[in-house]
């Protein structure tokens, strides 16, 4: 006998036919709530039967989807509810506005039932993980001193799973996260950080690409080169990762947020999202940038073959003082034996 309580999904649309379509897709798996405009959606979200996720149309009378999203994200009682816009409007500027307001994703009409179910499942799982992580942090910080460097196994595992969530969304196996985080640990130790500091950085770096959860599939999974407008959307994942983690009382989460925000900054100031230059970039971001790029170069992707160790190292050297902090990059290229060991220990599984 299955006693699992169904999640509440609120569908907001002023067209009855659209509501019927969504209800037909979702009803076998979820408890479906309905609202015909933004004001009613807010009322339902504040009720005792609070939704676990909202599918929101944009063009509606009285209050459109953008305004409803803005109001829900301003209210402490509803700001954490994931909102997925479902709309016929697919222009880049519309997507950018929705993400800026705090929406987690976009679905374009006419909807595909498998895609609707997959995206709803993904965002419900991420939301549950975030709530679990926040609860664990609150409990542990009440018991331990703020500066206690001992990491509980359960917290580390949740952080690892959050990092892997982005990898799975990007069709990765999770080995990228393992290799990259160990490269970070290696470079942190070699650059003079203490063992506890390096371990903290290793775990936090696993959340570096968490913001990719919010990038639309047609951009994230595109096998070819992105257009200029698509790349603008892709670049928002750094800030989205920072926002997903948020400001927390736990040092490891704040470090993870900082890494998510700064690992695409470049030493020469030509990176993103803030165009920081030199030591304006936090040390954790500079270290993660080297580890992330190296593993990306030496890994197979749908759109490229893996680079050789020699070619990847040559690129790192070429970018001394360009993409990378020259001191850290010089240290990294001298760690070839340790790097090879990490690559062999965390090979992609066939």
C-alpha positions as a Markdown table, in Angstrom:
| # | Residue | x | y | z |
|---|---|---|---|---|
| 1 | Unk | 0.0 | 0.0 | 0.0 |
| 2 | Unk | 1.5 | 3.3 | -1.1 |
| 3 | Unk | 1.0 | 6.0 | 1.6 |
| 4 | Unk | 3.2 | 8.6 | 0.0 |
| 5 | Unk | 1.5 | 12.0 | 0.0 |
| 6 | Unk | 1.2 | 13.6 | -3.5 |
| 7 | Unk | 2.9 | 16.9 | -4.0 |
| 8 | Unk | 0.7 | 20.0 | -4.7 |
| 9 | Unk | 1.2 | 21.6 | -8.2 |
| 10 | Unk | -0.5 | 24.9 | -8.8 |
| 11 | Unk | -1.3 | 25.6 | -12.5 |
| 12 | Unk | -2.1 | 29.2 | -13.3 |
| 13 | Unk | -3.7 | 30.1 | -16.7 |
| 14 | Unk | -6.7 | 32.1 | -17.8 |
| 15 | Unk | -7.5 | 29.7 | -20.7 |
| 16 | Unk | -9.6 | 26.6 | -19.6 |
| 17 | Unk | -8.3 | 24.4 | -22.4 |
| 18 | Unk | -4.7 | 25.0 | -21.2 |
| 19 | Unk | -5.7 | 24.2 | -17.6 |
| 20 | Unk | -7.3 | 20.9 | -18.8 |
| 21 | Unk | -4.2 | 19.9 | -20.7 |
| 22 | Unk | -1.9 | 20.5 | -17.8 |
| 23 | Unk | -4.3 | 18.7 | -15.4 |
| 24 | Unk | -4.4 | 15.8 | -17.7 |
| 25 | Unk | -0.6 | 15.6 | -17.7 |
| 26 | Unk | 0.0 | 16.1 | -14.0 |
| 27 | Unk | -3.1 | 14.5 | -12.2 |
| 28 | Unk | -1.9 | 10.9 | -12.3 |
| 29 | Unk | 1.2 | 11.9 | -10.3 |
| 30 | Unk | 0.4 | 15.1 | -8.4 |
| 31 | Unk | -2.4 | 16.9 | -6.6 |
| 32 | Unk | -3.3 | 19.7 | -9.1 |
| 33 | Unk | -4.6 | 23.1 | -7.9 |
| 34 | Unk | -5.9 | 25.7 | -10.4 |
| 35 | Unk | -5.9 | 29.5 | -10.6 |
| 36 | Unk | -7.1 | 31.6 | -13.5 |
| 37 | Unk | -5.0 | 34.7 | -12.8 |
| 38 | Unk | -2.1 | 36.0 | -10.8 |
| 39 | Unk | -4.1 | 37.3 | -7.9 |
| 40 | Unk | -5.9 | 34.0 | -7.4 |
| 41 | Unk | -2.5 | 32.2 | -7.6 |
| 42 | Unk | -1.1 | 34.3 | -4.7 |
| 43 | Unk | -4.2 | 33.6 | -2.7 |
| 44 | Unk | -3.8 | 29.8 | -3.2 |
| 45 | Unk | 0.0 | 30.0 | -2.4 |
| 46 | Unk | -0.8 | 31.7 | 0.9 |
| 47 | Unk | -3.5 | 29.1 | 1.8 |
| 48 | Unk | -3.2 | 26.1 | 4.1 |
| 49 | Unk | -2.8 | 23.9 | 1.0 |
| 50 | Unk | 0.4 | 25.7 | -0.1 |
| 51 | Unk | 1.7 | 24.4 | -3.5 |
| 52 | Unk | 5.1 | 22.7 | -3.7 |
| 53 | Unk | 5.6 | 24.1 | -7.3 |
| 54 | Unk | 3.8 | 26.6 | -9.5 |
| 55 | Unk | 3.4 | 26.4 | -13.3 |
| 56 | Unk | 2.6 | 30.0 | -14.3 |
| 57 | Unk | 1.3 | 31.5 | -17.6 |
| 58 | Unk | 2.5 | 35.0 | -18.4 |
| 59 | Unk | -0.3 | 36.8 | -20.3 |
| 60 | Unk | -3.3 | 36.9 | -18.0 |
| 61 | Unk | -5.9 | 39.5 | -17.0 |
| 62 | Unk | -5.9 | 41.4 | -13.7 |
| 63 | Unk | -2.4 | 40.4 | -12.8 |
| 64 | Unk | 0.1 | 38.8 | -15.3 |
| 65 | Unk | 2.6 | 36.1 | -14.5 |
| 66 | Unk | 5.5 | 38.4 | -14.1 |
| 67 | Unk | 3.8 | 40.5 | -11.5 |
| 68 | Unk | 2.5 | 37.4 | -9.6 |
| 69 | Unk | 6.0 | 36.0 | -9.6 |
| 70 | Unk | 7.4 | 39.2 | -8.3 |
| 71 | Unk | 4.9 | 39.3 | -5.5 |
| 72 | Unk | 5.5 | 35.6 | -4.5 |
| 73 | Unk | 9.2 | 36.1 | -4.4 |
| 74 | Unk | 9.0 | 39.2 | -2.2 |
| 75 | Unk | 6.9 | 37.3 | 0.4 |
| 76 | Unk | 8.9 | 35.3 | 2.9 |
| 77 | Unk | 6.0 | 32.8 | 3.1 |
| 78 | Unk | 6.1 | 32.0 | -0.6 |
| 79 | Unk | 9.5 | 33.0 | -1.9 |
| 80 | Unk | 10.9 | 29.5 | -1.9 |
| 81 | Unk | 8.1 | 27.9 | -4.0 |
| 82 | Unk | 9.7 | 27.0 | -7.4 |
| 83 | Unk | 8.0 | 28.9 | -10.3 |
| 84 | Unk | 8.1 | 27.6 | -13.9 |
| 85 | Unk | 6.7 | 29.9 | -16.5 |
| 86 | Unk | 4.6 | 28.1 | -19.2 |
| 87 | Unk | 4.2 | 30.5 | -22.1 |
| 88 | Unk | 4.0 | 30.8 | -25.8 |
| 89 | Unk | 6.5 | 33.6 | -25.6 |
| 90 | Unk | 10.0 | 32.2 | -26.1 |
| 91 | Unk | 12.1 | 35.2 | -27.0 |
| 92 | Unk | 15.3 | 35.6 | -25.1 |
| 93 | Unk | 14.3 | 38.9 | -23.5 |
| 94 | Unk | 11.2 | 37.2 | -22.0 |
| 95 | Unk | 13.3 | 34.4 | -20.5 |
| 96 | Unk | 15.8 | 36.9 | -19.1 |
| 97 | Unk | 13.0 | 38.9 | -17.4 |
| 98 | Unk | 11.5 | 35.7 | -15.9 |
| 99 | Unk | 14.8 | 34.5 | -14.5 |
| 100 | Unk | 15.6 | 38.0 | -13.1 |
| 101 | Unk | 12.3 | 37.8 | -11.2 |
| 102 | Unk | 13.3 | 34.5 | -9.6 |
| 103 | Unk | 11.6 | 31.9 | -11.8 |
| 104 | Unk | 13.4 | 28.6 | -12.0 |
| 105 | Unk | 12.6 | 27.5 | -15.5 |
| 106 | Unk | 10.5 | 28.0 | -18.7 |
| 107 | Unk | 8.2 | 25.7 | -20.6 |
| 108 | Unk | 7.1 | 26.7 | -24.1 |
| 109 | Unk | 3.6 | 26.1 | -25.4 |
| 110 | Unk | 2.5 | 23.8 | -26.9 |
| 111 | Unk | 3.9 | 21.7 | -24.1 |
| 112 | Unk | 5.3 | 18.2 | -24.4 |
| 113 | Unk | 4.0 | 15.9 | -21.6 |
| 114 | Unk | 7.3 | 14.1 | -21.0 |
| 115 | Unk | 9.2 | 17.4 | -20.8 |
| 116 | Unk | 6.6 | 18.8 | -18.4 |
| 117 | Unk | 6.8 | 15.8 | -16.1 |
| 118 | Unk | 10.6 | 15.7 | -16.3 |
| 119 | Unk | 11.1 | 19.4 | -15.5 |
| 120 | Unk | 8.5 | 19.3 | -12.6 |
| 121 | Unk | 10.3 | 16.2 | -11.1 |
| 122 | Unk | 13.7 | 17.9 | -11.4 |
| 123 | Unk | 12.6 | 21.1 | -9.7 |
| 124 | Unk | 10.7 | 19.3 | -7.0 |
| 125 | Unk | 13.8 | 17.2 | -6.2 |
| 126 | Unk | 16.0 | 20.3 | -6.1 |
| 127 | Unk | 13.6 | 22.1 | -3.9 |
| 128 | Unk | 13.4 | 19.2 | -1.5 |
| 129 | Unk | 17.2 | 19.0 | -1.4 |
| 130 | Unk | 17.4 | 22.8 | -0.6 |
| 131 | Unk | 14.9 | 22.5 | 2.2 |
| 132 | Unk | 16.8 | 19.4 | 3.6 |
| 133 | Unk | 20.1 | 21.3 | 3.5 |
| 134 | Unk | 18.7 | 24.4 | 5.2 |
| 135 | Unk | 17.1 | 22.3 | 7.9 |
| 136 | Unk | 20.4 | 20.4 | 8.5 |
| 137 | Unk | 22.4 | 23.7 | 8.7 |
| 138 | Unk | 20.0 | 25.2 | 11.2 |
| 139 | Unk | 20.2 | 22.1 | 13.5 |
| 140 | Unk | 24.0 | 21.8 | 13.3 |
| 141 | Unk | 24.8 | 25.4 | 13.8 |
| 142 | Unk | 22.7 | 25.3 | 17.0 |
| 143 | Unk | 24.9 | 22.5 | 18.3 |
| 144 | Unk | 28.3 | 23.4 | 17.1 |
| 145 | Unk | 30.5 | 26.5 | 17.2 |
| 146 | Unk | 30.3 | 28.6 | 14.1 |
| 147 | Unk | 34.0 | 28.1 | 13.3 |
| 148 | Unk | 34.0 | 24.3 | 13.8 |
| 149 | Unk | 35.7 | 22.9 | 10.7 |
| 150 | Unk | 34.5 | 19.3 | 11.2 |
| 151 | Unk | 32.1 | 18.5 | 8.4 |
| 152 | Unk | 29.2 | 16.1 | 9.1 |
| 153 | Unk | 29.0 | 13.3 | 6.7 |
| 154 | Unk | 25.3 | 14.0 | 5.9 |
| 155 | Unk | 25.9 | 17.6 | 5.1 |
| 156 | Unk | 28.8 | 16.8 | 2.8 |
| 157 | Unk | 26.7 | 14.2 | 1.0 |
| 158 | Unk | 23.8 | 16.7 | 0.5 |
| 159 | Unk | 26.2 | 19.2 | -0.9 |
| 160 | Unk | 27.7 | 16.6 | -3.2 |
| 161 | Unk | 24.2 | 15.6 | -4.4 |
| 162 | Unk | 23.4 | 19.3 | -5.1 |
| 163 | Unk | 26.5 | 19.6 | -7.2 |
| 164 | Unk | 25.7 | 16.3 | -9.1 |
| 165 | Unk | 22.2 | 17.6 | -9.7 |
| 166 | Unk | 23.6 | 20.2 | -12.1 |
| 167 | Unk | 25.9 | 17.6 | -13.7 |
| 168 | Unk | 23.0 | 15.2 | -14.3 |
| 169 | Unk | 21.0 | 18.1 | -15.9 |
| 170 | Unk | 24.0 | 18.6 | -18.2 |
| 171 | Unk | 24.1 | 14.9 | -19.1 |
| 172 | Unk | 27.2 | 14.3 | -17.0 |
| 173 | Unk | 27.9 | 11.3 | -14.8 |
| 174 | Unk | 29.1 | 13.1 | -11.7 |
| 175 | Unk | 32.8 | 12.3 | -12.3 |
| 176 | Unk | 33.4 | 15.9 | -13.5 |
| 177 | Unk | 32.4 | 17.0 | -10.0 |
| 178 | Unk | 34.7 | 14.5 | -8.3 |
| 179 | Unk | 37.7 | 15.3 | -10.5 |
| 180 | Unk | 37.3 | 19.0 | -10.5 |
| 181 | Unk | 36.8 | 19.2 | -6.7 |
| 182 | Unk | 40.0 | 17.1 | -6.1 |
| 183 | Unk | 41.9 | 19.4 | -8.5 |
| 184 | Unk | 40.7 | 22.3 | -6.4 |
| 185 | Unk | 41.9 | 20.6 | -3.2 |
| 186 | Unk | 45.3 | 19.8 | -4.7 |
| 187 | Unk | 45.9 | 23.4 | -5.9 |
| 188 | Unk | 44.6 | 24.8 | -2.6 |
| 189 | Unk | 47.1 | 22.8 | -0.6 |
| 190 | Unk | 50.0 | 23.5 | -3.0 |
| 191 | Unk | 49.2 | 27.2 | -2.9 |
| 192 | Unk | 49.7 | 27.3 | 0.9 |
| 193 | Unk | 46.2 | 26.8 | 2.4 |
| 194 | Unk | 45.8 | 24.7 | 5.5 |
| 195 | Unk | 44.4 | 21.2 | 5.3 |
| 196 | Unk | 41.0 | 22.3 | 6.8 |
| 197 | Unk | 40.8 | 25.2 | 4.4 |
| 198 | Unk | 41.6 | 23.1 | 1.4 |
| 199 | Unk | 39.0 | 20.5 | 2.4 |
| 200 | Unk | 36.4 | 23.2 | 2.9 |
| 201 | Unk | 37.2 | 24.4 | -0.6 |
| 202 | Unk | 37.0 | 20.9 | -2.1 |
| 203 | Unk | 33.5 | 20.3 | -0.8 |
| 204 | Unk | 32.2 | 23.8 | -1.6 |
| 205 | Unk | 33.6 | 23.7 | -5.1 |
| 206 | Unk | 31.2 | 20.8 | -5.9 |
| 207 | Unk | 28.4 | 23.5 | -6.0 |
| 208 | Unk | 30.2 | 25.6 | -8.7 |
| 209 | Unk | 27.7 | 24.9 | -11.5 |
| 210 | Unk | 24.5 | 24.6 | -9.5 |
| 211 | Unk | 23.1 | 27.5 | -11.4 |
| 212 | Unk | 22.9 | 25.4 | -14.6 |
| 213 | Unk | 19.7 | 24.0 | -13.1 |
| 214 | Unk | 18.0 | 27.2 | -14.2 |
| 215 | Unk | 19.3 | 27.2 | -17.8 |
| 216 | Unk | 16.7 | 26.1 | -20.4 |
| 217 | Unk | 17.3 | 22.7 | -22.1 |
| 218 | Unk | 17.5 | 24.1 | -25.6 |
| 219 | Unk | 20.6 | 26.1 | -24.5 |
| 220 | Unk | 22.2 | 23.8 | -21.9 |
| 221 | Unk | 21.9 | 20.7 | -24.1 |
| 222 | Unk | 22.7 | 22.3 | -27.5 |
| 223 | Unk | 25.3 | 20.2 | -29.2 |
| 224 | Unk | 26.7 | 23.0 | -31.3 |
| 225 | Unk | 28.1 | 26.5 | -30.7 |
| 226 | Unk | 25.8 | 28.8 | -28.8 |
| 227 | Unk | 24.6 | 32.1 | -30.4 |
| 228 | Unk | 25.5 | 35.4 | -28.8 |
| 229 | Unk | 22.0 | 35.6 | -27.2 |
| 230 | Unk | 22.1 | 32.0 | -26.0 |
| 231 | Unk | 25.5 | 32.6 | -24.5 |
| 232 | Unk | 24.1 | 35.5 | -22.6 |
| 233 | Unk | 21.6 | 33.2 | -21.0 |
| 234 | Unk | 24.2 | 30.5 | -20.3 |
| 235 | Unk | 26.3 | 33.1 | -18.5 |
| 236 | Unk | 23.5 | 33.8 | -16.0 |
| 237 | Unk | 24.2 | 30.4 | -14.4 |
| 238 | Unk | 27.0 | 31.9 | -12.3 |
| 239 | Unk | 24.7 | 34.4 | -10.6 |
| 240 | Unk | 21.9 | 31.9 | -10.4 |
| 241 | Unk | 24.1 | 29.5 | -8.5 |
| 242 | Unk | 24.9 | 32.3 | -6.1 |
| 243 | Unk | 21.2 | 33.0 | -5.6 |
| 244 | Unk | 20.1 | 29.4 | -5.3 |
| 245 | Unk | 22.5 | 28.9 | -2.3 |
| 246 | Unk | 21.9 | 32.3 | -0.9 |
| 247 | Unk | 23.4 | 33.8 | 2.2 |
| 248 | Unk | 23.7 | 31.2 | 4.9 |
| 249 | Unk | 25.1 | 30.9 | 8.4 |
| 250 | Unk | 27.3 | 28.0 | 7.5 |
| 251 | Unk | 30.7 | 28.9 | 6.1 |
| 252 | Unk | 30.8 | 26.1 | 3.6 |
| 253 | Unk | 27.6 | 27.2 | 1.9 |
| 254 | Unk | 28.7 | 30.8 | 1.7 |
| 255 | Unk | 32.0 | 29.6 | 0.1 |
| 256 | Unk | 30.0 | 27.5 | -2.3 |
| 257 | Unk | 27.9 | 30.5 | -3.3 |
| 258 | Unk | 31.1 | 32.6 | -3.8 |
| 259 | Unk | 32.7 | 29.9 | -6.0 |
| 260 | Unk | 29.5 | 29.6 | -8.0 |
| 261 | Unk | 29.5 | 33.4 | -8.6 |
| 262 | Unk | 33.2 | 33.9 | -9.4 |
| 263 | Unk | 34.6 | 30.7 | -11.1 |
| 264 | Unk | 34.1 | 32.2 | -14.6 |
| 265 | Unk | 35.9 | 35.5 | -13.8 |
| 266 | Unk | 39.2 | 35.9 | -15.6 |
| 267 | Unk | 42.5 | 37.4 | -14.3 |
| 268 | Unk | 42.5 | 39.9 | -17.2 |
| 269 | Unk | 39.0 | 41.2 | -16.3 |
| 270 | Unk | 37.3 | 39.7 | -19.3 |
| 271 | Unk | 35.3 | 37.1 | -17.5 |
| 272 | Unk | 31.8 | 37.1 | -16.1 |
| 273 | Unk | 29.4 | 38.0 | -14.4 |
| 274 | Unk | 31.2 | 41.0 | -12.9 |
| 275 | Unk | 34.3 | 41.4 | -14.9 |
| 276 | Unk | 36.5 | 41.3 | -11.9 |
| 277 | Unk | 40.3 | 41.6 | -12.4 |
| 278 | Unk | 43.4 | 40.1 | -10.7 |
| 279 | Unk | 43.1 | 39.7 | -7.0 |
| 280 | Unk | 39.6 | 41.3 | -7.0 |
| 281 | Unk | 38.6 | 37.7 | -7.8 |
| 282 | Unk | 38.3 | 35.7 | -4.6 |
| 283 | Unk | 41.0 | 33.0 | -4.2 |
| 284 | Unk | 38.4 | 30.3 | -4.3 |
| 285 | Unk | 37.1 | 31.5 | -7.6 |
| 286 | Unk | 40.6 | 31.7 | -9.1 |
| 287 | Unk | 41.5 | 28.2 | -8.0 |
| 288 | Unk | 38.2 | 26.7 | -9.2 |
| 289 | Unk | 38.6 | 28.4 | -12.6 |
| 290 | Unk | 41.8 | 26.5 | -13.3 |
| 291 | Unk | 40.4 | 23.2 | -12.1 |
| 292 | Unk | 37.1 | 23.5 | -14.0 |
| 293 | Unk | 38.7 | 24.5 | -17.3 |
| 294 | Unk | 41.3 | 21.8 | -17.1 |
| 295 | Unk | 38.8 | 19.1 | -16.5 |
| 296 | Unk | 36.5 | 20.5 | -19.2 |
| 297 | Unk | 39.3 | 20.4 | -21.7 |
| 298 | Unk | 40.4 | 16.8 | -20.9 |
| 299 | Unk | 36.9 | 15.4 | -20.8 |
| 300 | Unk | 34.8 | 14.2 | -23.7 |
| 301 | Unk | 31.7 | 16.2 | -24.5 |
| 302 | Unk | 28.9 | 15.6 | -27.2 |
| 303 | Unk | 30.5 | 18.5 | -29.2 |
| 304 | Unk | 34.2 | 17.7 | -28.8 |
| 305 | Unk | 36.8 | 15.0 | -28.1 |
| 306 | Unk | 38.9 | 15.2 | -25.0 |
| 307 | Unk | 42.2 | 17.1 | -25.2 |
| 308 | Unk | 45.4 | 15.4 | -24.4 |
| 309 | Unk | 47.2 | 16.3 | -21.1 |
| 310 | Unk | 49.9 | 18.0 | -23.1 |
| 311 | Unk | 47.5 | 20.2 | -25.0 |
| 312 | Unk | 45.4 | 21.1 | -21.9 |
| 313 | Unk | 48.5 | 22.0 | -20.0 |
| 314 | Unk | 49.8 | 24.1 | -22.9 |
| 315 | Unk | 46.5 | 26.0 | -22.9 |
| 316 | Unk | 46.8 | 26.6 | -19.1 |
| 317 | Unk | 50.4 | 28.0 | -19.7 |
| 318 | Unk | 49.2 | 30.1 | -22.6 |
| 319 | Unk | 46.6 | 31.7 | -20.3 |
| 320 | Unk | 49.0 | 32.7 | -17.6 |
| 321 | Unk | 47.9 | 36.3 | -16.7 |
| 322 | Unk | 45.1 | 36.0 | -19.2 |
| 323 | Unk | 42.3 | 33.7 | -18.1 |
| 324 | Unk | 44.2 | 32.5 | -15.0 |
| 325 | Unk | 46.1 | 33.8 | -12.0 |
| 326 | Unk | 49.7 | 33.3 | -13.2 |
| 327 | Unk | 51.0 | 32.2 | -9.8 |
| 328 | Unk | 48.3 | 29.6 | -9.3 |
| 329 | Unk | 48.4 | 28.3 | -12.9 |
| 330 | Unk | 52.2 | 27.9 | -12.6 |
| 331 | Unk | 51.7 | 25.8 | -9.5 |
| 332 | Unk | 49.0 | 23.7 | -11.2 |
| 333 | Unk | 51.2 | 22.7 | -14.2 |
| 334 | Unk | 53.9 | 21.4 | -11.8 |
| 335 | Unk | 51.4 | 19.0 | -10.2 |
| 336 | Unk | 51.2 | 16.6 | -13.2 |
| 337 | Unk | 51.7 | 13.3 | -11.3 |
| 338 | Unk | 49.0 | 14.2 | -8.7 |
| 339 | Unk | 46.7 | 15.4 | -11.5 |
| 340 | Unk | 47.2 | 12.1 | -13.4 |
| 341 | Unk | 46.4 | 10.1 | -10.3 |
| 342 | Unk | 43.1 | 12.0 | -9.8 |
| 343 | Unk | 42.1 | 11.5 | -13.4 |
| 344 | Unk | 42.8 | 7.8 | -13.2 |
| 345 | Unk | 40.9 | 7.4 | -9.9 |
| 346 | Unk | 37.8 | 9.2 | -11.2 |
| 347 | Unk | 37.5 | 8.0 | -14.8 |
| 348 | Unk | 34.2 | 8.1 | -16.6 |
| 349 | Unk | 32.4 | 4.8 | -16.2 |
| 350 | Unk | 31.6 | 3.1 | -19.5 |
